[in-house]
Amino acid sequence: MNTLPEHWSKSDTARLLAETNRNRIEFFRTELKLATSCASIAEKCYDMKHRERAQRYIELAEKAYWTLVRFSSDPKHATHIGEQQRQELTTGMRQLRESLDWLQG
């Protein structure tokens, strides 16, 4: 079943798909930046002996991390990630996971 309007050309469809893929990658990057920032703030909170505040930021970072895991492992999204973007995302997620594990250890 075709859900796009009949008057759309193949180039309209291709443009829409390309924009969707760019937005998907931007979502991943933004979510990773958010999680990394939260982990960094948590570390600073621990340094200042604000343990409860640090824990809240860790929880936010964990939530963002697991959102990334869920979306990046879903074939509906994963198949549209280029190799360079996949490597960037994988590296960032690995560093984030290490940071979160260290903060919680």
C-alpha positions, -999 to +999 in steps of 0.1 A: +000+000+000+015+034-010+010+060+017+025+089-003+004+112-024+000+101-060+014+134-074+047+129-057+076+121-080+104+097-073+127+127-066+102+140-040+103+106-023+141+104-025+144+139-010+120+130+018+139+098+026+172+117+026+158+143+050+144+116+072+178+099+074+196+132+082+171+139+110+176+103+123+214+108+125+209+143+141+186+127+167+213+101+175+240+128+178+218+150+199+208+122+223+245+112+226+255+148+234+227+150+260+238+118+277+275+128+276+267+162+291+246+147+318+274+123+327+299+152+328+276+172+351+272+141+373+310+139+377+312+175+387+284+171+412+303+141+427+334+163+429+313+189+448+299+162+472+264+166+457+256+129+455+218+131+451+221+156+423+248+135+406+226+105+408+198+124+390+221+133+362+233+097+359+197+086+356+192+111+328+223+100+311+213+063+314+179+070+300+194+087+270+220+059+266+193+032+265+172+053+241+202+052+218+207+015+223+170+008+215+169+030+183+203+021+170+196-017+173+162-014+157+166-025+120+140+001+110+166+027+120+199+009+119+197+001+082+196+038+074+228+046+093+259+049+071+291+032+081+309+064+092+279+075+113+276+040+128+313+042+138+308+076+153+278+065+172+294+033+184+325+050+196+305+077+214+282+052+230+312+030+242+328+060+258+296+071+274+290+035+288+325+035+302+319+069+318+286+058+333+301+026+346+330+045+362+305+070+378+285+042+392+314+020+403 
